[in-house]
Amino acid sequence: MKEVNIEKCPYCGGEEWIEGNVSSMMSGVCVSKGIANRNANLFATVCRDCGSVIRLFCKTPENLYPKKERRA
């Protein structure tokens, strides 16, 4: 996974982040391919100053599509 560098919150200009797992039974990403389902947990980067969710991401995108199967 490529590193994403967030310098400032686009909403308030804050520069401090909290990163954590989005905790809910429905918070994962699920990809259906044929009869097999693949999933990965979602994580959020939240601005410590205003509480805005700056980014949602999964740390294991290869669980959704192995590189050899990814679309161009």
PDB file of N, CA, C and O in Angstrom, chain B, residues numbered from 101:
ATOM      1  N   MET B 101       0.842  -1.176   0.000  1.00  0.00           N
ATOM      2  CA  MET B 101       0.000   0.000   0.000  1.00  0.00           C
ATOM      3  C   MET B 101       0.886   1.237   0.000  1.00  0.00           C
ATOM      4  O   MET B 101       1.863   1.313   0.746  1.00  0.00           O
ATOM      5  N   LYS B 102       0.542   2.197  -0.835  1.00  0.00           N
ATOM      6  CA  LYS B 102       1.309   3.435  -0.904  1.00  0.00           C
ATOM      7  C   LYS B 102       1.036   4.311   0.312  1.00  0.00           C
ATOM      8  O   LYS B 102      -0.077   4.338   0.837  1.00  0.00           O
ATOM      9  N   GLU B 103       2.055   5.016   0.745  1.00  0.00           N
ATOM     10  CA  GLU B 103       1.936   5.934   1.873  1.00  0.00           C
ATOM     11  C   GLU B 103       1.207   7.197   1.423  1.00  0.00           C
ATOM     12  O   GLU B 103       1.527   7.758   0.375  1.00  0.00           O
ATOM     13  N   VAL B 104       0.239   7.642   2.204  1.00  0.00           N
ATOM     14  CA  VAL B 104      -0.498   8.871   1.911  1.00  0.00           C
ATOM     15  C   VAL B 104      -0.094   9.904   2.952  1.00  0.00           C
ATOM     16  O   VAL B 104      -0.198   9.653   4.153  1.00  0.00           O
ATOM     17  N   ASN B 105       0.364  11.056   2.500  1.00  0.00           N
ATOM     18  CA  ASN B 105       0.808  12.108   3.406  1.00  0.00           C
ATOM     19  C   ASN B 105      -0.232  13.225   3.431  1.00  0.00           C
ATOM     20  O   ASN B 105      -0.427  13.923   2.437  1.00  0.00           O
ATOM     21  N   ILE B 106      -0.893  13.387   4.567  1.00  0.00           N
ATOM     22  CA  ILE B 106      -1.869  14.461   4.739  1.00  0.00           C
ATOM     23  C   ILE B 106      -1.187  15.557   5.540  1.00  0.00           C
ATOM     24  O   ILE B 106      -0.743  15.328   6.665  1.00  0.00           O
ATOM     25  N   GLU B 107      -1.102  16.750   4.959  1.00  0.00           N
ATOM     26  CA  GLU B 107      -0.402  17.839   5.639  1.00  0.00           C
ATOM     27  C   GLU B 107      -1.329  18.690   6.483  1.00  0.00           C
ATOM     28  O   GLU B 107      -0.974  19.063   7.601  1.00  0.00           O
ATOM     29  N   LYS B 108      -2.523  19.010   5.967  1.00  0.00           N
ATOM     30  CA  LYS B 108      -3.466  19.853   6.697  1.00  0.00           C
ATOM     31  C   LYS B 108      -4.880  19.363   6.483  1.00  0.00           C
ATOM     32  O   LYS B 108      -5.207  18.804   5.437  1.00  0.00           O
ATOM     33  N   CYS B 109      -5.712  19.576   7.479  1.00  0.00           N
ATOM     34  CA  CYS B 109      -7.127  19.263   7.347  1.00  0.00           C
ATOM     35  C   CYS B 109      -7.736  20.246   6.347  1.00  0.00           C
ATOM     36  O   CYS B 109      -7.563  21.455   6.500  1.00  0.00           O
ATOM     37  N   PRO B 110      -8.441  19.759   5.333  1.00  0.00           N
ATOM     38  CA  PRO B 110      -9.033  20.667   4.354  1.00  0.00           C
ATOM     39  C   PRO B 110     -10.188  21.494   4.922  1.00  0.00           C
ATOM     40  O   PRO B 110     -10.639  22.438   4.273  1.00  0.00           O
ATOM     41  N   TYR B 111     -10.671  21.163   6.104  1.00  0.00           N
ATOM     42  CA  TYR B 111     -11.807  21.864   6.698  1.00  0.00           C
ATOM     43  C   TYR B 111     -11.396  22.960   7.675  1.00  0.00           C
ATOM     44  O   TYR B 111     -11.987  24.040   7.681  1.00  0.00           O
ATOM     45  N   CYS B 112     -10.372  22.682   8.512  1.00  0.00           N
ATOM     46  CA  CYS B 112      -9.999  23.673   9.528  1.00  0.00           C
ATOM     47  C   CYS B 112      -8.515  24.035   9.514  1.00  0.00           C
ATOM     48  O   CYS B 112      -8.096  24.950  10.222  1.00  0.00           O
ATOM     49  N   GLY B 113      -7.717  23.324   8.714  1.00  0.00           N
ATOM     50  CA  GLY B 113      -6.281  23.591   8.671  1.00  0.00           C
ATOM     51  C   GLY B 113      -5.491  22.887   9.766  1.00  0.00           C
ATOM     52  O   GLY B 113      -4.284  23.094   9.890  1.00  0.00           O
ATOM     53  N   GLY B 114      -6.156  22.063  10.554  1.00  0.00           N
ATOM     54  CA  GLY B 114      -5.482  21.341  11.631  1.00  0.00           C
ATOM     55  C   GLY B 114      -4.393  20.420  11.104  1.00  0.00           C
ATOM     56  O   GLY B 114      -4.417  20.007   9.945  1.00  0.00           O
ATOM     57  N   GLU B 115      -3.432  20.101  11.977  1.00  0.00           N
ATOM     58  CA  GLU B 115      -2.295  19.280  11.566  1.00  0.00           C
ATOM     59  C   GLU B 115      -2.065  18.074  12.466  1.00  0.00           C
ATOM     60  O   GLU B 115      -1.002  17.457  12.407  1.00  0.00           O
ATOM     61  N   GLU B 116      -3.050  17.726  13.303  1.00  0.00           N
ATOM     62  CA  GLU B 116      -2.923  16.560  14.165  1.00  0.00           C
ATOM     63  C   GLU B 116      -4.041  15.578  13.829  1.00  0.00           C
ATOM     64  O   GLU B 116      -5.183  15.979  13.605  1.00  0.00           O
ATOM     65  N   TRP B 117      -3.700  14.268  13.796  1.00  0.00           N
ATOM     66  CA  TRP B 117      -4.633  13.240  13.359  1.00  0.00           C
ATOM     67  C   TRP B 117      -4.798  12.157  14.396  1.00  0.00           C
ATOM     68  O   TRP B 117      -3.905  11.886  15.198  1.00  0.00           O
ATOM     69  N   ILE B 118      -5.952  11.553  14.358  1.00  0.00           N
ATOM     70  CA  ILE B 118      -6.229  10.337  15.112  1.00  0.00           C
ATOM     71  C   ILE B 118      -6.569   9.293  14.056  1.00  0.00           C
ATOM     72  O   ILE B 118      -7.363   9.555  13.153  1.00  0.00           O
ATOM     73  N   GLU B 119      -5.972   8.116  14.169  1.00  0.00           N
ATOM     74  CA  GLU B 119      -6.271   7.058  13.211  1.00  0.00           C
ATOM     75  C   GLU B 119      -6.799   5.862  13.969  1.00  0.00           C
ATOM     76  O   GLU B 119      -6.224   5.450  14.976  1.00  0.00           O
ATOM     77  N   GLY B 120      -7.905   5.302  13.480  1.00  0.00           N
ATOM     78  CA  GLY B 120      -8.461   4.154  14.169  1.00  0.00           C
ATOM     79  C   GLY B 120      -9.362   3.330  13.280  1.00  0.00           C
ATOM     80  O   GLY B 120      -9.725   3.735  12.175  1.00  0.00           O
ATOM     81  N   ASN B 121      -9.714   2.162  13.789  1.00  0.00           N
ATOM     82  CA  ASN B 121     -10.591   1.235  13.099  1.00  0.00           C
ATOM     83  C   ASN B 121     -12.018   1.765  13.165  1.00  0.00           C
ATOM     84  O   ASN B 121     -12.465   2.207  14.224  1.00  0.00           O
ATOM     85  N   VAL B 122     -12.731   1.727  12.056  1.00  0.00           N
ATOM     86  CA  VAL B 122     -14.138   2.105  12.048  1.00  0.00           C
ATOM     87  C   VAL B 122     -14.886   0.910  12.624  1.00  0.00           C
ATOM     88  O   VAL B 122     -14.940  -0.153  12.005  1.00  0.00           O
ATOM     89  N   SER B 123     -15.463   1.088  13.812  1.00  0.00           N
ATOM     90  CA  SER B 123     -16.044  -0.069  14.500  1.00  0.00           C
ATOM     91  C   SER B 123     -17.554  -0.128  14.315  1.00  0.00           C
ATOM     92  O   SER B 123     -18.316   0.637  14.905  1.00  0.00           O
ATOM     93  N   SER B 124     -17.937  -1.047  13.489  1.00  0.00           N
ATOM     94  CA  SER B 124     -19.342  -1.341  13.249  1.00  0.00           C
ATOM     95  C   SER B 124     -19.385  -2.670  12.520  1.00  0.00           C
ATOM     96  O   SER B 124     -18.436  -3.030  11.824  1.00  0.00           O
ATOM     97  N   MET B 125     -20.449  -3.382  12.669  1.00  0.00           N
ATOM     98  CA  MET B 125     -20.555  -4.661  11.972  1.00  0.00           C
ATOM     99  C   MET B 125     -20.575  -4.473  10.459  1.00  0.00           C
ATOM    100  O   MET B 125     -20.227  -5.398   9.725  1.00  0.00           O
ATOM    101  N   MET B 126     -20.973  -3.304   9.979  1.00  0.00           N
ATOM    102  CA  MET B 126     -21.094  -3.052   8.546  1.00  0.00           C
ATOM    103  C   MET B 126     -19.992  -2.142   8.027  1.00  0.00           C
ATOM    104  O   MET B 126     -20.153  -1.546   6.963  1.00  0.00           O
ATOM    105  N   SER B 127     -18.876  -2.013   8.742  1.00  0.00           N
ATOM    106  CA  SER B 127     -17.871  -1.028   8.368  1.00  0.00           C
ATOM    107  C   SER B 127     -16.798  -1.532   7.417  1.00  0.00           C
ATOM    108  O   SER B 127     -15.915  -0.762   7.040  1.00  0.00           O
ATOM    109  N   GLY B 128     -16.841  -2.771   7.024  1.00  0.00           N
ATOM    110  CA  GLY B 128     -15.819  -3.286   6.125  1.00  0.00           C
ATOM    111  C   GLY B 128     -16.164  -3.048   4.668  1.00  0.00           C
ATOM    112  O   GLY B 128     -17.276  -2.646   4.326  1.00  0.00           O
ATOM    113  N   VAL B 129     -15.189  -3.306   3.826  1.00  0.00           N
ATOM    114  CA  VAL B 129     -15.385  -3.241   2.382  1.00  0.00           C
ATOM    115  C   VAL B 129     -15.485  -4.679   1.904  1.00  0.00           C
ATOM    116  O   VAL B 129     -14.659  -5.518   2.263  1.00  0.00           O
ATOM    117  N   CYS B 130     -16.478  -4.957   1.108  1.00  0.00           N
ATOM    118  CA  CYS B 130     -16.667  -6.323   0.620  1.00  0.00           C
ATOM    119  C   CYS B 130     -16.745  -6.302  -0.896  1.00  0.00           C
ATOM    120  O   CYS B 130     -17.498  -5.516  -1.471  1.00  0.00           O
ATOM    121  N   VAL B 131     -15.973  -7.159  -1.545  1.00  0.00           N
ATOM    122  CA  VAL B 131     -15.970  -7.268  -2.993  1.00  0.00           C
ATOM    123  C   VAL B 131     -16.452  -8.668  -3.351  1.00  0.00           C
ATOM    124  O   VAL B 131     -15.919  -9.663  -2.859  1.00  0.00           O
ATOM    125  N   SER B 132     -17.448  -8.736  -4.198  1.00  0.00           N
ATOM    126  CA  SER B 132     -17.948 -10.041  -4.654  1.00  0.00           C
ATOM    127  C   SER B 132     -17.350 -10.345  -6.011  1.00  0.00           C
ATOM    128  O   SER B 132     -17.406  -9.525  -6.927  1.00  0.00           O
ATOM    129  N   LYS B 133     -16.781 -11.522  -6.130  1.00  0.00           N
ATOM    130  CA  LYS B 133     -16.243 -11.961  -7.414  1.00  0.00           C
ATOM    131  C   LYS B 133     -16.695 -13.394  -7.591  1.00  0.00           C
ATOM    132  O   LYS B 133     -16.166 -14.311  -6.963  1.00  0.00           O
ATOM    133  N   GLY B 134     -17.673 -13.573  -8.447  1.00  0.00           N
ATOM    134  CA  GLY B 134     -18.248 -14.907  -8.594  1.00  0.00           C
ATOM    135  C   GLY B 134     -18.989 -15.263  -7.326  1.00  0.00           C
ATOM    136  O   GLY B 134     -19.842 -14.503  -6.869  1.00  0.00           O
ATOM    137  N   ILE B 135     -18.674 -16.408  -6.752  1.00  0.00           N
ATOM    138  CA  ILE B 135     -19.337 -16.801  -5.520  1.00  0.00           C
ATOM    139  C   ILE B 135     -18.478 -16.500  -4.292  1.00  0.00           C
ATOM    140  O   ILE B 135     -18.917 -16.724  -3.164  1.00  0.00           O
ATOM    141  N   ALA B 136     -17.274 -16.001  -4.495  1.00  0.00           N
ATOM    142  CA  ALA B 136     -16.375 -15.721  -3.373  1.00  0.00           C
ATOM    143  C   ALA B 136     -16.463 -14.244  -2.983  1.00  0.00           C
ATOM    144  O   ALA B 136     -16.409 -13.362  -3.840  1.00  0.00           O
ATOM    145  N   ASN B 137     -16.597 -13.991  -1.704  1.00  0.00           N
ATOM    146  CA  ASN B 137     -16.567 -12.630  -1.185  1.00  0.00           C
ATOM    147  C   ASN B 137     -15.233 -12.388  -0.508  1.00  0.00           C
ATOM    148  O   ASN B 137     -14.700 -13.258   0.180  1.00  0.00           O
ATOM    149  N   ARG B 138     -14.710 -11.211  -0.711  1.00  0.00           N
ATOM    150  CA  ARG B 138     -13.459 -10.814  -0.061  1.00  0.00           C
ATOM    151  C   ARG B 138     -13.739  -9.542   0.710  1.00  0.00           C
ATOM    152  O   ARG B 138     -14.504  -8.692   0.254  1.00  0.00           O
ATOM    153  N   ASN B 139     -13.117  -9.401   1.892  1.00  0.00           N
ATOM    154  CA  ASN B 139     -13.364  -8.189   2.651  1.00  0.00           C
ATOM    155  C   ASN B 139     -12.100  -7.696   3.344  1.00  0.00           C
ATOM    156  O   ASN B 139     -11.116  -8.421   3.485  1.00  0.00           O
ATOM    157  N   ALA B 140     -12.161  -6.434   3.772  1.00  0.00           N
ATOM    158  CA  ALA B 140     -11.066  -5.804   4.500  1.00  0.00           C
ATOM    159  C   ALA B 140     -11.672  -4.773   5.452  1.00  0.00           C
ATOM    160  O   ALA B 140     -12.669  -4.131   5.122  1.00  0.00           O
ATOM    161  N   ASN B 141     -11.077  -4.617   6.615  1.00  0.00           N
ATOM    162  CA  ASN B 141     -11.561  -3.641   7.589  1.00  0.00           C
ATOM    163  C   ASN B 141     -11.293  -2.224   7.118  1.00  0.00           C
ATOM    164  O   ASN B 141     -10.308  -1.961   6.427  1.00  0.00           O
ATOM    165  N   LEU B 142     -12.179  -1.312   7.498  1.00  0.00           N
ATOM    166  CA  LEU B 142     -11.998   0.101   7.186  1.00  0.00           C
ATOM    167  C   LEU B 142     -11.365   0.817   8.369  1.00  0.00           C
ATOM    168  O   LEU B 142     -11.658   0.521   9.527  1.00  0.00           O
ATOM    169  N   PHE B 143     -10.488   1.767   8.051  1.00  0.00           N
ATOM    170  CA  PHE B 143      -9.857   2.612   9.048  1.00  0.00           C
ATOM    171  C   PHE B 143     -10.125   4.066   8.668  1.00  0.00           C
ATOM    172  O   PHE B 143     -10.371   4.375   7.502  1.00  0.00           O
ATOM    173  N   ALA B 144     -10.077   4.950   9.652  1.00  0.00           N
ATOM    174  CA  ALA B 144     -10.343   6.367   9.401  1.00  0.00           C
ATOM    175  C   ALA B 144      -9.209   7.215   9.956  1.00  0.00           C
ATOM    176  O   ALA B 144      -8.626   6.907  10.996  1.00  0.00           O
ATOM    177  N   THR B 145      -8.912   8.289   9.236  1.00  0.00           N
ATOM    178  CA  THR B 145      -8.026   9.327   9.735  1.00  0.00           C
ATOM    179  C   THR B 145      -8.923  10.520  10.069  1.00  0.00           C
ATOM    180  O   THR B 145      -9.626  11.042   9.203  1.00  0.00           O
ATOM    181  N   VAL B 146      -8.890  10.945  11.338  1.00  0.00           N
ATOM    182  CA  VAL B 146      -9.783  11.991  11.825  1.00  0.00           C
ATOM    183  C   VAL B 146      -8.957  13.180  12.302  1.00  0.00           C
ATOM    184  O   VAL B 146      -7.942  13.004  12.977  1.00  0.00           O
ATOM    185  N   CYS B 147      -9.393  14.397  11.951  1.00  0.00           N
ATOM    186  CA  CYS B 147      -8.712  15.610  12.413  1.00  0.00           C
ATOM    187  C   CYS B 147      -8.952  15.764  13.910  1.00  0.00           C
ATOM    188  O   CYS B 147     -10.093  15.734  14.370  1.00  0.00           O
ATOM    189  N   ARG B 148      -7.878  15.928  14.659  1.00  0.00           N
ATOM    190  CA  ARG B 148      -7.988  16.067  16.110  1.00  0.00           C
ATOM    191  C   ARG B 148      -8.627  17.406  16.507  1.00  0.00           C
ATOM    192  O   ARG B 148      -9.211  17.511  17.585  1.00  0.00           O
ATOM    193  N   ASP B 149      -8.524  18.418  15.654  1.00  0.00           N
ATOM    194  CA  ASP B 149      -9.065  19.735  15.985  1.00  0.00           C
ATOM    195  C   ASP B 149     -10.569  19.846  15.747  1.00  0.00           C
ATOM    196  O   ASP B 149     -11.296  20.317  16.622  1.00  0.00           O
ATOM    197  N   CYS B 150     -11.046  19.419  14.574  1.00  0.00           N
ATOM    198  CA  CYS B 150     -12.466  19.610  14.249  1.00  0.00           C
ATOM    199  C   CYS B 150     -13.261  18.316  14.183  1.00  0.00           C
ATOM    200  O   CYS B 150     -14.489  18.358  14.112  1.00  0.00           O
ATOM    201  N   GLY B 151     -12.586  17.154  14.205  1.00  0.00           N
ATOM    202  CA  GLY B 151     -13.285  15.877  14.194  1.00  0.00           C
ATOM    203  C   GLY B 151     -13.717  15.393  12.825  1.00  0.00           C
ATOM    204  O   GLY B 151     -14.396  14.371  12.723  1.00  0.00           O
ATOM    205  N   SER B 152     -13.340  16.101  11.768  1.00  0.00           N
ATOM    206  CA  SER B 152     -13.719  15.682  10.418  1.00  0.00           C
ATOM    207  C   SER B 152     -12.967  14.421  10.014  1.00  0.00           C
ATOM    208  O   SER B 152     -11.787  14.259  10.323  1.00  0.00           O
ATOM    209  N   VAL B 153     -13.671  13.528   9.316  1.00  0.00           N
ATOM    210  CA  VAL B 153     -13.035  12.340   8.770  1.00  0.00           C
ATOM    211  C   VAL B 153     -12.335  12.766   7.487  1.00  0.00           C
ATOM    212  O   VAL B 153     -12.985  13.145   6.513  1.00  0.00           O
ATOM    213  N   ILE B 154     -11.011  12.702   7.492  1.00  0.00           N
ATOM    214  CA  ILE B 154     -10.204  13.154   6.359  1.00  0.00           C
ATOM    215  C   ILE B 154     -10.046  12.038   5.336  1.00  0.00           C
ATOM    216  O   ILE B 154      -9.964  12.292   4.135  1.00  0.00           O
ATOM    217  N   ARG B 155     -10.003  10.807   5.818  1.00  0.00           N
ATOM    218  CA  ARG B 155      -9.710   9.698   4.919  1.00  0.00           C
ATOM    219  C   ARG B 155     -10.294   8.407   5.463  1.00  0.00           C
ATOM    220  O   ARG B 155     -10.195   8.135   6.659  1.00  0.00           O
ATOM    221  N   LEU B 156     -10.901   7.613   4.596  1.00  0.00           N
ATOM    222  CA  LEU B 156     -11.289   6.240   4.908  1.00  0.00           C
ATOM    223  C   LEU B 156     -10.438   5.330   4.037  1.00  0.00           C
ATOM    224  O   LEU B 156     -10.256   5.606   2.851  1.00  0.00           O
ATOM    225  N   PHE B 157      -9.912   4.244   4.606  1.00  0.00           N
ATOM    226  CA  PHE B 157      -9.044   3.366   3.829  1.00  0.00           C
ATOM    227  C   PHE B 157      -8.995   1.984   4.451  1.00  0.00           C
ATOM    228  O   PHE B 157      -9.363   1.800   5.611  1.00  0.00           O
ATOM    229  N   CYS B 158      -8.540   1.013   3.673  1.00  0.00           N
ATOM    230  CA  CYS B 158      -8.258  -0.310   4.217  1.00  0.00           C
ATOM    231  C   CYS B 158      -6.748  -0.504   4.151  1.00  0.00           C
ATOM    232  O   CYS B 158      -6.095  -0.110   3.184  1.00  0.00           O
ATOM    233  N   LYS B 159      -6.213  -1.113   5.191  1.00  0.00           N
ATOM    234  CA  LYS B 159      -4.766  -1.326   5.264  1.00  0.00           C
ATOM    235  C   LYS B 159      -4.316  -2.538   4.464  1.00  0.00           C
ATOM    236  O   LYS B 159      -3.124  -2.720   4.218  1.00  0.00           O
ATOM    237  N   THR B 160      -5.263  -3.359   4.064  1.00  0.00           N
ATOM    238  CA  THR B 160      -4.926  -4.578   3.330  1.00  0.00           C
ATOM    239  C   THR B 160      -5.719  -4.656   2.028  1.00  0.00           C
ATOM    240  O   THR B 160      -6.573  -5.530   1.887  1.00  0.00           O
ATOM    241  N   PRO B 161      -5.456  -3.763   1.075  1.00  0.00           N
ATOM    242  CA  PRO B 161      -6.204  -3.792  -0.182  1.00  0.00           C
ATOM    243  C   PRO B 161      -5.981  -5.087  -0.955  1.00  0.00           C
ATOM    244  O   PRO B 161      -6.812  -5.463  -1.782  1.00  0.00           O
ATOM    245  N   GLU B 162      -4.880  -5.766  -0.699  1.00  0.00           N
ATOM    246  CA  GLU B 162      -4.627  -7.030  -1.387  1.00  0.00           C
ATOM    247  C   GLU B 162      -5.650  -8.096  -0.998  1.00  0.00           C
ATOM    248  O   GLU B 162      -5.821  -9.077  -1.721  1.00  0.00           O
ATOM    249  N   ASN B 163      -6.334  -7.915   0.140  1.00  0.00           N
ATOM    250  CA  ASN B 163      -7.401  -8.847   0.514  1.00  0.00           C
ATOM    251  C   ASN B 163      -8.604  -8.704  -0.412  1.00  0.00           C
ATOM    252  O   ASN B 163      -9.368  -9.653  -0.591  1.00  0.00           O
ATOM    253  N   LEU B 164      -8.775  -7.524  -1.000  1.00  0.00           N
ATOM    254  CA  LEU B 164      -9.898  -7.297  -1.907  1.00  0.00           C
ATOM    255  C   LEU B 164      -9.594  -7.813  -3.304  1.00  0.00           C
ATOM    256  O   LEU B 164     -10.409  -8.513  -3.905  1.00  0.00           O
ATOM    257  N   TYR B 165      -8.432  -7.471  -3.815  1.00  0.00           N
ATOM    258  CA  TYR B 165      -7.980  -7.930  -5.121  1.00  0.00           C
ATOM    259  C   TYR B 165      -6.481  -8.140  -5.063  1.00  0.00           C
ATOM    260  O   TYR B 165      -5.738  -7.171  -4.903  1.00  0.00           O
ATOM    261  N   PRO B 166      -6.013  -9.366  -5.186  1.00  0.00           N
ATOM    262  CA  PRO B 166      -4.560  -9.563  -5.309  1.00  0.00           C
ATOM    263  C   PRO B 166      -4.050  -8.780  -6.506  1.00  0.00           C
ATOM    264  O   PRO B 166      -4.780  -8.613  -7.483  1.00  0.00           O
ATOM    265  N   LYS B 167      -2.824  -8.300  -6.455  1.00  0.00           N
ATOM    266  CA  LYS B 167      -2.273  -7.457  -7.516  1.00  0.00           C
ATOM    267  C   LYS B 167      -2.426  -8.056  -8.898  1.00  0.00           C
ATOM    268  O   LYS B 167      -2.709  -7.324  -9.847  1.00  0.00           O
ATOM    269  N   LYS B 168      -2.252  -9.345  -9.046  1.00  0.00           N
ATOM    270  CA  LYS B 168      -2.349  -9.959 -10.358  1.00  0.00           C
ATOM    271  C   LYS B 168      -3.772  -9.886 -10.922  1.00  0.00           C
ATOM    272  O   LYS B 168      -3.955 -10.003 -12.134  1.00  0.00           O
ATOM    273  N   GLU B 169      -4.783  -9.694 -10.064  1.00  0.00           N
ATOM    274  CA  GLU B 169      -6.176  -9.630 -10.521  1.00  0.00           C
ATOM    275  C   GLU B 169      -6.695  -8.204 -10.665  1.00  0.00           C
ATOM    276  O   GLU B 169      -7.786  -8.002 -11.198  1.00  0.00           O
ATOM    277  N   ARG B 170      -5.941  -7.214 -10.203  1.00  0.00           N
ATOM    278  CA  ARG B 170      -6.426  -5.838 -10.236  1.00  0.00           C
ATOM    279  C   ARG B 170      -6.647  -5.335 -11.642  1.00  0.00           C
ATOM    280  O   ARG B 170      -5.944  -5.687 -12.590  1.00  0.00           O
ATOM    281  N   ARG B 171      -7.644  -4.507 -11.727  1.00  0.00           N
ATOM    282  CA  ARG B 171      -7.948  -3.882 -13.016  1.00  0.00           C
ATOM    283  C   ARG B 171      -6.983  -2.737 -13.265  1.00  0.00           C
ATOM    284  O   ARG B 171      -6.480  -2.129 -12.321  1.00  0.00           O
ATOM    285  N   ALA B 172      -6.722  -2.440 -14.533  1.00  0.00           N
ATOM    286  CA  ALA B 172      -5.805  -1.361 -14.882  1.00  0.00           C
ATOM    287  C   ALA B 172      -6.471  -0.015 -14.722  1.00  0.00           C
ATOM    288  O   ALA B 172      -5.848   1.016 -14.972  1.00  0.00           O
TER     289      ALA B 172
END
